[in-house]
């Protein structure tokens, strides 16, 4: 529900519209930072989301660099997947 004076309500509508177009792009780009290998299907799905977005390539690059990378870049430093696999092997030997 929109609250406040008309200008505030308009600003809220703009924020909702931005989020509605940004969220699918953020989600698609965040898959680049998972510790799983992307196959052709994954890459195609990400490409379709980006193509269907209202953003041009330079805007998508800025979203990746300025919004997604700061939020998910730390995942690239994580070795949890390897740690978890190693832990499973150790538990199997116990």
MODELLER restraints for C-alpha pairs under 7 A, 6 or more apart:
rsr = mdl.restraints
at = mdl.atoms
rsr.add(forms.Gaussian(group=physical.xy_distance, feature=features.Distance(at['CA:2:A'], at['CA:9:A']), mean=5.53, stdev=0.5))
rsr.add(forms.Gaussian(group=physical.xy_distance, feature=features.Distance(at['CA:2:A'], at['CA:12:A']), mean=6.98, stdev=0.5))
rsr.add(forms.Gaussian(group=physical.xy_distance, feature=features.Distance(at['CA:3:A'], at['CA:9:A']), mean=6.04, stdev=0.5))
rsr.add(forms.Gaussian(group=physical.xy_distance, feature=features.Distance(at['CA:21:A'], at['CA:53:A']), mean=6.66, stdev=0.5))
rsr.add(forms.Gaussian(group=physical.xy_distance, feature=features.Distance(at['CA:24:A'], at['CA:49:A']), mean=6.84, stdev=0.5))
rsr.add(forms.Gaussian(group=physical.xy_distance, feature=features.Distance(at['CA:25:A'], at['CA:49:A']), mean=6.61, stdev=0.5))
rsr.add(forms.Gaussian(group=physical.xy_distance, feature=features.Distance(at['CA:25:A'], at['CA:50:A']), mean=6.17, stdev=0.5))
rsr.add(forms.Gaussian(group=physical.xy_distance, feature=features.Distance(at['CA:26:A'], at['CA:68:A']), mean=6.27, stdev=0.5))
rsr.add(forms.Gaussian(group=physical.xy_distance, feature=features.Distance(at['CA:28:A'], at['CA:46:A']), mean=5.20, stdev=0.5))
rsr.add(forms.Gaussian(group=physical.xy_distance, feature=features.Distance(at['CA:28:A'], at['CA:49:A']), mean=6.76, stdev=0.5))
rsr.add(forms.Gaussian(group=physical.xy_distance, feature=features.Distance(at['CA:29:A'], at['CA:64:A']), mean=6.71, stdev=0.5))
rsr.add(forms.Gaussian(group=physical.xy_distance, feature=features.Distance(at['CA:29:A'], at['CA:68:A']), mean=6.93, stdev=0.5))
rsr.add(forms.Gaussian(group=physical.xy_distance, feature=features.Distance(at['CA:30:A'], at['CA:68:A']), mean=6.41, stdev=0.5))
rsr.add(forms.Gaussian(group=physical.xy_distance, feature=features.Distance(at['CA:30:A'], at['CA:72:A']), mean=6.63, stdev=0.5))
rsr.add(forms.Gaussian(group=physical.xy_distance, feature=features.Distance(at['CA:33:A'], at['CA:72:A']), mean=6.18, stdev=0.5))
rsr.add(forms.Gaussian(group=physical.xy_distance, feature=features.Distance(at['CA:33:A'], at['CA:73:A']), mean=6.54, stdev=0.5))
rsr.add(forms.Gaussian(group=physical.xy_distance, feature=features.Distance(at['CA:33:A'], at['CA:75:A']), mean=5.98, stdev=0.5))
rsr.add(forms.Gaussian(group=physical.xy_distance, feature=features.Distance(at['CA:33:A'], at['CA:76:A']), mean=6.12, stdev=0.5))
rsr.add(forms.Gaussian(group=physical.xy_distance, feature=features.Distance(at['CA:34:A'], at['CA:75:A']), mean=6.63, stdev=0.5))
rsr.add(forms.Gaussian(group=physical.xy_distance, feature=features.Distance(at['CA:35:A'], at['CA:81:A']), mean=6.76, stdev=0.5))
